[in-house]
């Protein structure tokens, strides 16, 4: 069945115009973007299958090749899907520009989508001004954290260059468990001591997991 063969009240475009975007399912919204289906399947059926197979979050992470493994999704439609999620990511980043940090939750939300490969540990440095606003972030290292590999010079060289009032360390745990390891504690202790000498405060070290985080400051480990 084609989209045009549906009852007008069941067509995504008609429902959008009548009730607004919030009234449509994710599959219906995607169908509005992709517009056309194939000879044997309308685009709404294709989008329903995509959402059923992957869900919205996993769909956003699929590569061009993985998208095209699905019936009805060729290079053009795969590009459209990737473009939609890329725009959403850029909007998220834009809204978080100069974000003021009040808690570890703010850090967790700021970092959402910024780790390029969740299967590896990434250490980021957030530079804060006197209002605790994030001026910028730098990727410091990729790989397992180790105090012997993370030199304070590399961390604070960047902070001095940016005239940061304070810094926050952030790194992800690919396992999804945000509890700190002994290596995490060693790195934090080392950098806190170095920061106290040059008077750039290590405000927090936040470890991010899949849906949670661990804050050294909120657990009184940066007193």
N, CA and C atoms as a LAMMPS dump frame, in Angstrom:
ITEM: TIMESTEP
0
ITEM: NUMBER OF ATOMS
669
ITEM: BOX BOUNDS ff ff ff
-5.0000000000000000e+02 5.0000000000000000e+02
-5.0000000000000000e+02 5.0000000000000000e+02
-5.0000000000000000e+02 5.0000000000000000e+02
ITEM: ATOMS id mol type element x y z
1 1 1 N 0.84 -1.201 0
2 1 2 C 0 0 0
3 1 3 C 0.877 1.254 0
4 2 1 N 0.541 2.203 -0.872
5 2 2 C 1.266 3.466 -0.906
6 2 3 C 0.752 4.399 0.188
7 3 1 N 1.571 5.37 0.552
8 3 2 C 1.151 6.368 1.553
9 3 3 C -0.126 7.057 1.105
10 4 1 N -0.224 7.342 -0.194
11 4 2 C -1.409 8.055 -0.703
12 4 3 C -2.666 7.2 -0.666
13 5 1 N -2.504 5.89 -0.499
14 5 2 C -3.673 5.013 -0.414
15 5 3 C -4.227 4.925 1.007
16 6 1 N -3.477 5.464 1.971
17 6 2 C -3.951 5.479 3.351
18 6 3 C -5.079 6.481 3.517
19 7 1 N -5.905 6.248 4.512
20 7 2 C -6.914 7.246 4.859
21 7 3 C -6.198 8.551 5.179
22 8 1 N -6.685 9.689 4.693
23 8 2 C -6.002 10.964 4.933
24 8 3 C -5.65 11.213 6.396
25 9 1 N -6.503 10.769 7.314
26 9 2 C -6.24 10.991 8.731
27 9 3 C -5.081 10.133 9.25
28 10 1 N -4.685 9.11 8.482
29 10 2 C -3.587 8.233 8.884
30 10 3 C -2.264 8.601 8.226
31 11 1 N -2.308 9.549 7.297
32 11 2 C -1.077 9.947 6.625
33 11 3 C -0.248 10.849 7.55
34 12 1 N 1.055 10.582 7.659
35 12 2 C 1.901 11.404 8.535
36 12 3 C 1.838 12.903 8.219
37 13 1 N 1.812 13.24 6.934
38 13 2 C 1.799 14.669 6.563
39 13 3 C 0.508 15.346 7.015
40 14 1 N -0.626 14.662 6.867
41 14 2 C -1.907 15.241 7.272
42 14 3 C -1.969 15.386 8.792
43 15 1 N -1.484 14.38 9.509
44 15 2 C -1.486 14.443 10.973
45 15 3 C -0.526 15.514 11.475
46 16 1 N 0.592 15.671 10.792
47 16 2 C 1.55 16.727 11.152
48 16 3 C 0.89 18.098 11.046
49 17 1 N 0.211 18.347 9.92
50 17 2 C -0.42 19.642 9.697
51 17 3 C -1.57 19.888 10.68
52 18 1 N -2.267 18.807 11.035
53 18 2 C -3.441 18.954 11.903
54 18 3 C -3.069 19.039 13.383
55 19 1 N -2.094 18.208 13.803
56 19 2 C -1.813 18.097 15.246
57 19 3 C -0.401 18.499 15.652
58 20 1 N 0.467 18.72 14.669
59 20 2 C 1.832 19.112 14.995
60 20 3 C 2.783 17.93 15.056
61 21 1 N 4.095 18.233 15.088
62 21 2 C 5.128 17.199 15.035
63 21 3 C 5.075 16.256 16.228
64 22 1 N 4.695 16.784 17.395
65 22 2 C 4.714 15.964 18.606
66 22 3 C 3.693 14.826 18.566
67 23 1 N 2.721 14.912 17.684
68 23 2 C 1.688 13.88 17.598
69 23 3 C 2.148 12.672 16.794
70 24 1 N 3.276 12.79 16.097
71 24 2 C 3.751 11.721 15.237
72 24 3 C 4.77 10.848 15.962
73 25 1 N 4.818 9.589 15.602
74 25 2 C 5.832 8.673 16.125
75 25 3 C 7.164 8.977 15.455
76 26 1 N 8.23 8.423 16.001
77 26 2 C 9.558 8.611 15.395
78 26 3 C 9.587 8.056 13.973
79 27 1 N 8.93 6.929 13.762
80 27 2 C 8.887 6.33 12.431
81 27 3 C 8.16 7.253 11.451
82 28 1 N 7.072 7.859 11.901
83 28 2 C 6.314 8.762 11.021
84 28 3 C 7.122 10.008 10.69
85 29 1 N 7.855 10.547 11.666
86 29 2 C 8.689 11.714 11.403
87 29 3 C 9.783 11.385 10.395
88 30 1 N 10.39 10.211 10.563
89 30 2 C 11.43 9.8 9.617
90 30 3 C 10.843 9.597 8.225
91 31 1 N 9.633 9.07 8.155
92 31 2 C 8.975 8.854 6.87
93 31 3 C 8.729 10.177 6.139
94 32 1 N 8.416 11.224 6.884
95 32 2 C 8.236 12.546 6.273
96 32 3 C 9.524 13.034 5.636
97 33 1 N 10.665 12.695 6.25
98 33 2 C 11.963 13.135 5.734
99 33 3 C 12.365 12.323 4.507
100 34 1 N 12.183 11.007 4.572
101 34 2 C 12.621 10.139 3.477
102 34 3 C 11.658 10.146 2.293
103 35 1 N 10.394 10.41 2.577
104 35 2 C 9.338 10.656 1.579
105 35 3 C 8.881 9.438 0.785
106 36 1 N 9.763 8.77 0.052
107 36 2 C 9.313 7.738 -0.879
108 36 3 C 9.795 6.351 -0.476
109 37 1 N 8.939 5.37 -0.736
110 37 2 C 9.289 3.992 -0.445
111 37 3 C 9.751 3.262 -1.689
112 38 1 N 9.613 1.953 -1.658
113 38 2 C 9.991 1.14 -2.804
114 38 3 C 8.725 0.58 -3.457
115 39 1 N 8.89 -0.194 -4.521
116 39 2 C 7.735 -0.73 -5.25
117 39 3 C 6.871 -1.616 -4.37
118 40 1 N 7.511 -2.397 -3.491
119 40 2 C 6.736 -3.324 -2.688
120 40 3 C 6.458 -2.878 -1.274
121 41 1 N 6.961 -1.698 -0.883
122 41 2 C 6.817 -1.281 0.508
123 41 3 C 6.811 0.248 0.59
124 42 1 N 5.795 0.8 1.278
125 42 2 C 5.788 2.257 1.414
126 42 3 C 6.8 2.695 2.473
127 43 1 N 7.11 3.965 2.473
128 43 2 C 8.188 4.464 3.327
129 43 3 C 7.843 4.371 4.809
130 44 1 N 6.57 4.439 5.153
131 44 2 C 6.177 4.315 6.553
132 44 3 C 6.461 2.899 7.07
133 45 1 N 6.201 1.895 6.216
134 45 2 C 6.51 0.518 6.607
135 45 3 C 8.016 0.34 6.802
136 46 1 N 8.799 0.925 5.903
137 46 2 C 10.257 0.849 6.016
138 46 3 C 10.738 1.486 7.318
139 47 1 N 10.189 2.646 7.64
140 47 2 C 10.611 3.374 8.848
141 47 3 C 10.16 2.649 10.116
142 48 1 N 8.993 2.054 10.081
143 48 2 C 8.537 1.259 11.233
144 48 3 C 9.469 0.077 11.476
145 49 1 N 9.919 -0.548 10.395
146 49 2 C 10.849 -1.67 10.52
147 49 3 C 12.192 -1.21 11.094
148 50 1 N 12.663 -0.039 10.657
149 50 2 C 13.922 0.508 11.175
150 50 3 C 13.829 0.752 12.672
151 51 1 N 12.729 1.377 13.094
152 51 2 C 12.556 1.681 14.519
153 51 3 C 12.382 0.409 15.34
154 52 1 N 11.708 -0.567 14.773
155 52 2 C 11.511 -1.829 15.48
156 52 3 C 12.829 -2.587 15.633
157 53 1 N 13.673 -2.51 14.627
158 53 2 C 14.939 -3.246 14.632
159 53 3 C 16.001 -2.584 15.506
160 54 1 N 16.047 -1.245 15.486
161 54 2 C 17.156 -0.548 16.121
162 54 3 C 16.758 0.389 17.265
163 55 1 N 15.592 1.002 17.172
164 55 2 C 15.268 2.068 18.106
165 55 3 C 15.984 3.337 17.669
166 56 1 N 15.568 4.461 18.201
167 56 2 C 16.077 5.751 17.749
168 56 3 C 17.566 5.929 18.059
169 57 1 N 17.992 5.534 19.263
170 57 2 C 19.38 5.756 19.663
171 57 3 C 20.35 4.923 18.836
172 58 1 N 20.055 3.647 18.647
173 58 2 C 20.954 2.805 17.874
174 58 3 C 20.949 3.196 16.408
175 59 1 N 19.789 3.62 15.915
176 59 2 C 19.698 4.057 14.526
177 59 3 C 20.65 5.223 14.271
178 60 1 N 20.764 6.106 15.252
179 60 2 C 21.635 7.282 15.111
180 60 3 C 23.098 6.904 14.973
181 61 1 N 23.477 5.721 15.47
182 61 2 C 24.882 5.31 15.467
183 61 3 C 25.254 4.425 14.287
184 62 1 N 24.28 4.058 13.464
185 62 2 C 24.573 3.176 12.331
186 62 3 C 25.395 3.909 11.278
187 63 1 N 26.3 3.173 10.662
188 63 2 C 27.105 3.728 9.578
189 63 3 C 26.292 3.731 8.28
190 64 1 N 26.83 4.391 7.261
191 64 2 C 26.174 4.387 5.952
192 64 3 C 25.975 2.957 5.463
193 65 1 N 27.001 2.131 5.604
194 65 2 C 26.911 0.747 5.15
195 65 3 C 25.874 -0.047 5.905
196 66 1 N 25.825 0.137 7.224
197 66 2 C 24.856 -0.591 8.047
198 66 3 C 23.431 -0.177 7.712
199 67 1 N 23.209 1.087 7.446
200 67 2 C 21.871 1.553 7.074
201 67 3 C 21.417 0.911 5.763
202 68 1 N 22.345 0.796 4.829
203 68 2 C 21.994 0.267 3.516
204 68 3 C 21.785 -1.241 3.507
205 69 1 N 22.068 -1.889 4.616
206 69 2 C 21.766 -3.319 4.724
207 69 3 C 20.271 -3.561 4.901
208 70 1 N 19.531 -2.483 5.17
209 70 2 C 18.083 -2.595 5.369
210 70 3 C 17.343 -2.382 4.055
211 71 1 N 16.358 -3.228 3.801
212 71 2 C 15.579 -3.137 2.561
213 71 3 C 14.922 -1.77 2.443
214 72 1 N 15.073 -1.166 1.282
215 72 2 C 14.458 0.134 1.034
216 72 3 C 15.351 1.316 1.355
217 73 1 N 16.553 1.063 1.893
218 73 2 C 17.473 2.149 2.234
219 73 3 C 18.709 2.065 1.331
220 74 1 N 18.778 2.982 0.39
221 74 2 C 19.929 3.078 -0.496
222 74 3 C 20.848 4.2 -0.038
223 75 1 N 21.844 4.541 -0.846
224 75 2 C 22.791 5.594 -0.459
225 75 3 C 22.133 6.939 -0.163
226 76 1 N 21.172 7.335 -0.972
227 76 2 C 20.534 8.646 -0.778
228 76 3 C 19.767 8.707 0.543
229 77 1 N 18.986 7.679 0.835
230 77 2 C 18.218 7.669 2.083
231 77 3 C 19.142 7.508 3.295
232 78 1 N 20.2 6.725 3.144
233 78 2 C 21.164 6.59 4.238
234 78 3 C 21.794 7.942 4.55
235 79 1 N 22.118 8.723 3.503
236 79 2 C 22.681 10.066 3.721
237 79 3 C 21.678 10.977 4.418
238 80 1 N 20.412 10.875 4.041
239 80 2 C 19.383 11.697 4.677
240 80 3 C 19.293 11.396 6.174
241 81 1 N 19.31 10.102 6.513
242 81 2 C 19.226 9.709 7.921
243 81 3 C 20.435 10.208 8.692
244 82 1 N 21.637 10.025 8.119
245 82 2 C 22.854 10.488 8.779
246 82 3 C 22.833 12.009 8.943
247 83 1 N 22.316 12.722 7.948
248 83 2 C 22.271 14.184 8.001
249 83 3 C 21.353 14.678 9.113
250 84 1 N 20.211 14.019 9.292
251 84 2 C 19.265 14.403 10.342
252 84 3 C 19.908 14.293 11.722
253 85 1 N 20.566 13.171 11.966
254 85 2 C 21.183 12.97 13.282
255 85 3 C 22.391 13.88 13.482
256 86 1 N 23.103 14.188 12.41
257 86 2 C 24.24 15.111 12.526
258 86 3 C 23.758 16.52 12.879
259 87 1 N 22.649 16.949 12.277
260 87 2 C 22.076 18.255 12.618
261 87 3 C 21.655 18.301 14.087
262 88 1 N 21.051 17.205 14.546
263 88 2 C 20.642 17.144 15.951
264 88 3 C 21.846 17.243 16.868
265 89 1 N 22.929 16.543 16.518
266 89 2 C 24.143 16.586 17.329
267 89 3 C 24.706 18.009 17.382
268 90 1 N 24.721 18.681 16.235
269 90 2 C 25.259 20.05 16.191
270 90 3 C 24.403 21.021 16.995
271 91 1 N 23.1 20.826 16.975
272 91 2 C 22.215 21.655 17.782
273 91 3 C 22.498 21.456 19.261
274 92 1 N 22.677 20.188 19.648
275 92 2 C 23.005 19.88 21.048
276 92 3 C 24.302 20.571 21.456
277 93 1 N 25.329 20.486 20.61
278 93 2 C 26.609 21.113 20.928
279 93 3 C 26.469 22.628 21.016
280 94 1 N 25.682 23.19 20.095
281 94 2 C 25.5 24.647 20.076
282 94 3 C 24.81 25.12 21.349
283 95 1 N 23.799 24.389 21.786
284 95 2 C 23.068 24.777 22.988
285 95 3 C 23.92 24.639 24.245
286 96 1 N 24.946 23.785 24.172
287 96 2 C 25.814 23.585 25.316
288 96 3 C 27.061 24.461 25.286
289 97 1 N 27.183 25.321 24.272
290 97 2 C 28.322 26.222 24.22
291 97 3 C 28.28 27.167 25.42
292 98 1 N 29.426 27.35 26.044
293 98 2 C 29.536 28.213 27.233
294 98 3 C 28.63 27.751 28.375
295 99 1 N 28.397 26.444 28.42
296 99 2 C 27.546 25.891 29.473
297 99 3 C 28.167 26.134 30.842
298 100 1 N 27.35 26.543 31.794
299 100 2 C 27.82 26.763 33.152
300 100 3 C 27.7 25.461 33.947
301 101 1 N 28.8 25.083 34.582
302 101 2 C 28.829 23.834 35.329
303 101 3 C 28.426 24.076 36.777
304 102 1 N 27.338 23.464 37.167
305 102 2 C 26.872 23.541 38.559
306 102 3 C 26.984 22.199 39.264
307 103 1 N 27.061 21.129 38.485
308 103 2 C 27.135 19.783 39.058
309 103 3 C 27.729 18.844 38.033
310 104 1 N 28.011 17.618 38.461
311 104 2 C 28.55 16.617 37.541
312 104 3 C 27.537 16.265 36.45
313 105 1 N 26.254 16.399 36.749
314 105 2 C 25.232 16.15 35.73
315 105 3 C 25.427 17.08 34.536
316 106 1 N 25.776 18.333 34.803
317 106 2 C 26.017 19.281 33.714
318 106 3 C 27.171 18.817 32.834
319 107 1 N 28.201 18.27 33.447
320 107 2 C 29.346 17.755 32.699
321 107 3 C 28.917 16.552 31.86
322 108 1 N 28.166 15.649 32.468
323 108 2 C 27.684 14.458 31.772
324 108 3 C 26.855 14.857 30.544
325 109 1 N 25.972 15.825 30.705
326 109 2 C 25.125 16.267 29.605
327 109 3 C 25.949 16.966 28.522
328 110 1 N 26.947 17.733 28.943
329 110 2 C 27.811 18.42 27.979
330 110 3 C 28.57 17.411 27.119
331 111 1 N 29.018 16.322 27.73
332 111 2 C 29.829 15.347 27.02
333 111 3 C 29.012 14.397 26.16
334 112 1 N 27.712 14.4 26.315
335 112 2 C 26.859 13.488 25.553
336 112 3 C 27.083 13.645 24.051
337 113 1 N 27.528 12.578 23.408
338 113 2 C 27.75 12.594 21.97
339 113 3 C 29.119 13.079 21.54
340 114 1 N 29.962 13.475 22.487
341 114 2 C 31.272 14.022 22.117
342 114 3 C 32.381 12.975 22.089
343 115 1 N 32.139 11.796 22.652
344 115 2 C 33.156 10.742 22.616
345 115 3 C 33.044 10.022 21.272
346 116 1 N 34.08 10.084 20.443
347 116 2 C 33.972 9.541 19.082
348 116 3 C 33.873 8.028 18.993
349 117 1 N 34.405 7.321 19.992
350 117 2 C 34.385 5.858 19.965
351 117 3 C 34.254 5.353 21.393
352 118 1 N 33.048 4.952 21.766
353 118 2 C 32.778 4.548 23.145
354 118 3 C 33.453 3.232 23.529
355 119 1 N 34.043 2.546 22.568
356 119 2 C 34.717 1.288 22.881
357 119 3 C 36.116 1.503 23.451
358 120 1 N 36.587 2.754 23.444
359 120 2 C 37.897 3.087 23.991
360 120 3 C 37.754 4.198 25.028
361 121 1 N 38.681 4.246 25.977
362 121 2 C 38.686 5.333 26.956
363 121 3 C 39.244 6.595 26.298
364 122 1 N 38.559 7.707 26.522
365 122 2 C 39.009 9.013 26.044
366 122 3 C 39.089 9.957 27.232
367 123 1 N 40.198 10.65 27.369
368 123 2 C 40.362 11.63 28.434
369 123 3 C 40.218 13.028 27.849
370 124 1 N 39.252 13.773 28.369
371 124 2 C 39.006 15.136 27.927
372 124 3 C 39.337 16.119 29.053
373 125 1 N 39.682 17.313 28.646
374 125 2 C 39.924 18.401 29.595
375 125 3 C 38.975 19.542 29.272
376 126 1 N 38.177 19.95 30.259
377 126 2 C 37.273 21.093 30.102
378 126 3 C 37.921 22.315 30.732
379 127 1 N 37.961 23.417 29.997
380 127 2 C 38.529 24.667 30.49
381 127 3 C 37.395 25.577 30.966
382 128 1 N 37.447 26.022 32.199
383 128 2 C 36.391 26.854 32.78
384 128 3 C 36.898 28.256 33.079
385 129 1 N 35.994 29.246 32.934
386 129 2 C 36.333 30.612 33.323
387 129 3 C 35.906 30.864 34.765
388 130 1 N 35.965 32.112 35.194
389 130 2 C 35.66 32.431 36.593
390 130 3 C 34.193 32.215 36.947
391 131 1 N 33.316 32.104 35.934
392 131 2 C 31.893 31.843 36.17
393 131 3 C 31.559 30.352 36.038
394 132 1 N 32.597 29.544 35.979
395 132 2 C 32.439 28.097 35.796
396 132 3 C 31.741 27.746 34.487
397 133 1 N 31.926 28.587 33.484
398 133 2 C 31.425 28.286 32.144
399 133 3 C 32.511 27.552 31.362
400 134 1 N 32.099 26.575 30.573
401 134 2 C 33.052 25.827 29.76
402 134 3 C 33.438 26.671 28.545
403 135 1 N 34.7 27.048 28.488
404 135 2 C 35.185 27.851 27.366
405 135 3 C 35.5 26.977 26.154
406 136 1 N 36.055 25.791 26.408
407 136 2 C 36.36 24.841 25.348
408 136 3 C 36.745 23.514 25.988
409 137 1 N 36.877 22.487 25.165
410 137 2 C 37.344 21.198 25.666
411 137 3 C 38.415 20.657 24.729
412 138 1 N 39.326 19.882 25.281
413 138 2 C 40.398 19.263 24.497
414 138 3 C 40.418 17.764 24.756
415 139 1 N 40.685 16.995 23.727
416 139 2 C 40.926 15.566 23.876
417 139 3 C 42.401 15.387 24.186
418 140 1 N 42.693 14.83 25.366
419 140 2 C 44.072 14.705 25.825
420 140 3 C 44.685 13.373 25.43
421 141 1 N 43.947 12.288 25.593
422 141 2 C 44.507 10.972 25.276
423 141 3 C 43.404 9.975 24.978
424 142 1 N 43.778 8.905 24.288
425 142 2 C 42.878 7.802 23.991
426 142 3 C 43.561 6.522 24.464
427 143 1 N 42.868 5.732 25.261
428 143 2 C 43.441 4.513 25.803
429 143 3 C 43.272 4.472 27.307
430 144 1 N 43.667 3.395 27.92
431 144 2 C 43.512 3.216 29.359
432 144 3 C 44.287 4.275 30.122
433 145 1 N 43.636 4.892 31.119
434 145 2 C 44.298 5.903 31.927
435 145 3 C 45.364 5.261 32.812
436 146 1 N 46.502 5.933 32.889
437 146 2 C 47.592 5.458 33.727
438 146 3 C 48.396 6.673 34.168
439 147 1 N 48.66 6.764 35.467
440 147 2 C 49.361 7.929 36.004
441 147 3 C 50.742 8.09 35.393
442 148 1 N 51.336 7.003 34.952
443 148 2 C 52.668 7.088 34.363
444 148 3 C 52.629 7.612 32.93
445 149 1 N 51.432 7.599 32.319
446 149 2 C 51.287 8.061 30.94
447 149 3 C 50.702 9.465 30.839
448 150 1 N 49.928 9.873 31.849
449 150 2 C 49.293 11.19 31.846
450 150 3 C 50.17 12.146 32.644
451 151 1 N 50.917 12.973 31.951
452 151 2 C 51.823 13.898 32.641
453 151 3 C 51.106 15.214 32.914
454 152 1 N 51.236 15.748 34.134
455 152 2 C 50.581 17.022 34.458
456 152 3 C 50.958 18.149 33.494
457 153 1 N 52.163 18.083 32.96
458 153 2 C 52.609 19.126 32.037
459 153 3 C 51.682 19.238 30.837
460 154 1 N 51.265 18.092 30.296
461 154 2 C 50.4 18.109 29.117
462 154 3 C 49.013 18.65 29.441
463 155 1 N 48.549 18.355 30.656
464 155 2 C 47.23 18.832 31.084
465 155 3 C 47.256 20.337 31.302
466 156 1 N 48.2 20.783 32.098
467 156 2 C 48.194 22.192 32.503
468 156 3 C 48.786 23.124 31.454
469 157 1 N 49.548 22.591 30.513
470 157 2 C 50.018 23.42 29.403
471 157 3 C 48.828 23.959 28.621
472 158 1 N 47.863 23.078 28.396
473 158 2 C 46.649 23.477 27.686
474 158 3 C 45.845 24.481 28.511
475 159 1 N 45.735 24.232 29.824
476 159 2 C 44.957 25.123 30.696
477 159 3 C 45.583 26.508 30.773
478 160 1 N 46.913 26.571 30.826
479 160 2 C 47.611 27.858 30.879
480 160 3 C 47.424 28.608 29.562
481 161 1 N 47.507 27.893 28.46
482 161 2 C 47.33 28.517 27.15
483 161 3 C 45.95 29.15 27.014
484 162 1 N 44.941 28.504 27.591
485 162 2 C 43.565 29.002 27.486
486 162 3 C 43.203 29.969 28.611
487 163 1 N 44.168 30.263 29.491
488 163 2 C 43.921 31.136 30.657
489 163 3 C 42.738 30.636 31.479
490 164 1 N 42.68 29.325 31.67
491 164 2 C 41.575 28.726 32.411
492 164 3 C 41.663 29.057 33.894
493 165 1 N 40.518 29.351 34.473
494 165 2 C 40.45 29.589 35.918
495 165 3 C 40.465 28.255 36.659
496 166 1 N 39.831 27.255 36.062
497 166 2 C 39.772 25.91 36.646
498 166 3 C 39.605 24.907 35.51
499 167 1 N 39.816 23.646 35.832
500 167 2 C 39.663 22.595 34.825
501 167 3 C 38.843 21.44 35.402
502 168 1 N 38.257 20.681 34.504
503 168 2 C 37.56 19.446 34.874
504 168 3 C 38.052 18.344 33.952
505 169 1 N 38.464 17.233 34.532
506 169 2 C 38.821 16.055 33.751
507 169 3 C 37.562 15.235 33.51
508 170 1 N 37.46 14.673 32.323
509 170 2 C 36.34 13.778 32.014
510 170 3 C 36.887 12.611 31.209
511 171 1 N 36.528 11.407 31.609
512 171 2 C 36.827 10.278 30.736
513 171 3 C 35.728 9.24 30.845
514 172 1 N 35.615 8.46 29.798
515 172 2 C 34.555 7.452 29.718
516 172 3 C 35.088 6.074 30.07
517 173 1 N 34.218 5.224 30.573
518 173 2 C 34.519 3.814 30.788
519 173 3 C 33.733 2.997 29.766
520 174 1 N 34.41 2.354 28.818
521 174 2 C 33.702 1.571 27.797
522 174 3 C 32.805 0.481 28.374
523 175 1 N 33.12 -0.013 29.567
524 175 2 C 32.298 -1.053 30.191
525 175 3 C 30.918 -0.54 30.572
526 176 1 N 30.781 0.789 30.685
527 176 2 C 29.519 1.377 31.122
528 176 3 C 29.452 1.591 32.619
529 177 1 N 30.391 0.989 33.371
530 177 2 C 30.461 1.151 34.824
531 177 3 C 31.328 2.364 35.137
532 178 1 N 30.769 3.355 35.814
533 178 2 C 31.471 4.607 36.051
534 178 3 C 32.326 4.618 37.318
535 179 1 N 32.346 3.525 38.066
536 179 2 C 33.146 3.499 39.295
537 179 3 C 34.626 3.665 38.973
538 180 1 N 35.357 4.487 39.755
539 180 2 C 36.769 4.759 39.455
540 180 3 C 37.675 3.567 39.767
541 181 1 N 38.689 3.385 38.952
542 181 2 C 39.702 2.366 39.195
543 181 3 C 40.818 2.979 40.038
544 182 1 N 41.75 2.159 40.467
545 182 2 C 42.906 2.682 41.203
546 182 3 C 43.711 3.641 40.338
547 183 1 N 43.826 3.339 39.04
548 183 2 C 44.543 4.225 38.126
549 183 3 C 43.85 5.58 38.031
550 184 1 N 42.513 5.574 38
551 184 2 C 41.764 6.834 37.968
552 184 3 C 42.074 7.681 39.201
553 185 1 N 42.13 7.037 40.346
554 185 2 C 42.405 7.745 41.599
555 185 3 C 43.824 8.291 41.618
556 186 1 N 44.784 7.543 41.08
557 186 2 C 46.169 7.998 41.036
558 186 3 C 46.322 9.22 40.137
559 187 1 N 45.698 9.153 38.961
560 187 2 C 45.754 10.286 38.027
561 187 3 C 45.151 11.529 38.665
562 188 1 N 44.015 11.372 39.315
563 188 2 C 43.326 12.51 39.943
564 188 3 C 44.18 13.13 41.042
565 189 1 N 44.756 12.307 41.875
566 189 2 C 45.596 12.799 42.961
567 189 3 C 46.804 13.548 42.421
568 190 1 N 47.423 13.011 41.397
569 190 2 C 48.593 13.631 40.782
570 190 3 C 48.267 15.003 40.212
571 191 1 N 47.153 15.084 39.498
572 191 2 C 46.784 16.344 38.847
573 191 3 C 46.256 17.375 39.835
574 192 1 N 45.595 16.933 40.877
575 192 2 C 45.15 17.863 41.915
576 192 3 C 46.353 18.54 42.574
577 193 1 N 47.374 17.755 42.879
578 193 2 C 48.577 18.294 43.514
579 193 3 C 49.279 19.285 42.588
580 194 1 N 49.376 18.948 41.311
581 194 2 C 50.012 19.849 40.346
582 194 3 C 49.223 21.144 40.202
583 195 1 N 47.897 21.038 40.188
584 195 2 C 47.059 22.227 40.038
585 195 3 C 47.169 23.18 41.212
586 196 1 N 47.32 22.618 42.393
587 196 2 C 47.442 23.473 43.583
588 196 3 C 48.735 24.28 43.547
589 197 1 N 49.748 23.764 42.895
590 197 2 C 51.032 24.463 42.806
591 197 3 C 50.942 25.646 41.842
592 198 1 N 50.303 25.445 40.712
593 198 2 C 50.237 26.528 39.72
594 198 3 C 48.938 27.332 39.824
595 199 1 N 48.105 27.001 40.801
596 199 2 C 46.885 27.756 41.115
597 199 3 C 45.848 27.714 39.987
598 200 1 N 45.72 26.557 39.378
599 200 2 C 44.595 26.283 38.477
600 200 3 C 43.88 25.082 39.079
601 201 1 N 42.707 25.317 39.632
602 201 2 C 42.024 24.287 40.408
603 201 3 C 41.492 23.152 39.542
604 202 1 N 41.738 21.934 39.983
605 202 2 C 41.068 20.778 39.395
606 202 3 C 39.705 20.689 40.069
607 203 1 N 38.699 21.214 39.395
608 203 2 C 37.379 21.347 40.004
609 203 3 C 36.702 19.989 40.191
610 204 1 N 36.924 19.073 39.248
611 204 2 C 36.301 17.755 39.362
612 204 3 C 36.942 16.805 38.363
613 205 1 N 36.767 15.552 38.609
614 205 2 C 37.093 14.499 37.637
615 205 3 C 35.827 13.662 37.523
616 206 1 N 35.237 13.683 36.336
617 206 2 C 33.97 12.998 36.115
618 206 3 C 34.196 11.812 35.187
619 207 1 N 33.776 10.642 35.642
620 207 2 C 33.846 9.435 34.829
621 207 3 C 32.441 9.149 34.304
622 208 1 N 32.331 8.966 33.009
623 208 2 C 31.019 8.709 32.429
624 208 3 C 30.879 7.245 32.033
625 209 1 N 29.701 6.69 32.328
626 209 2 C 29.35 5.339 31.9
627 209 3 C 28.258 5.422 30.863
628 210 1 N 27.535 4.356 30.675
629 210 2 C 26.496 4.347 29.644
630 210 3 C 25.386 5.332 29.953
631 211 1 N 24.817 5.258 31.16
632 211 2 C 23.72 6.157 31.522
633 211 3 C 23.961 6.826 32.869
634 212 1 N 25.192 6.82 33.322
635 212 2 C 25.487 7.353 34.648
636 212 3 C 26.868 7.977 34.676
637 213 1 N 27.237 8.509 35.836
638 213 2 C 28.54 9.148 35.975
639 213 3 C 29.01 9.03 37.418
640 214 1 N 30.301 9.272 37.596
641 214 2 C 30.898 9.311 38.927
642 214 3 C 31.678 10.611 39.043
643 215 1 N 31.42 11.366 40.108
644 215 2 C 32.103 12.636 40.352
645 215 3 C 33.014 12.503 41.564
646 216 1 N 34.305 12.786 41.373
647 216 2 C 35.237 12.759 42.503
648 216 3 C 34.865 13.814 43.533
649 217 1 N 34.438 14.991 43.056
650 217 2 C 34.092 16.043 44.007
651 217 3 C 32.827 15.694 44.79
652 218 1 N 31.824 15.186 44.136
653 218 2 C 30.572 14.881 44.808
654 218 3 C 30.697 13.675 45.748
655 219 1 N 31.768 12.907 45.573
656 219 2 C 32.059 11.805 46.496
657 219 3 C 33.156 12.181 47.49
658 220 1 N 33.391 13.49 47.594
659 220 2 C 34.35 14.034 48.581
660 220 3 C 35.763 13.472 48.401
661 221 1 N 36.156 13.23 47.156
662 221 2 C 37.492 12.749 46.877
663 221 3 C 38.402 13.844 46.314
664 222 1 N 37.877 15.068 46.309
665 222 2 C 38.683 16.226 45.868
666 222 3 C 38.592 17.341 46.895
667 223 1 N 38.592 16.967 48.162
668 223 2 C 38.426 17.967 49.245
669 223 3 C 39.653 18.864 49.3
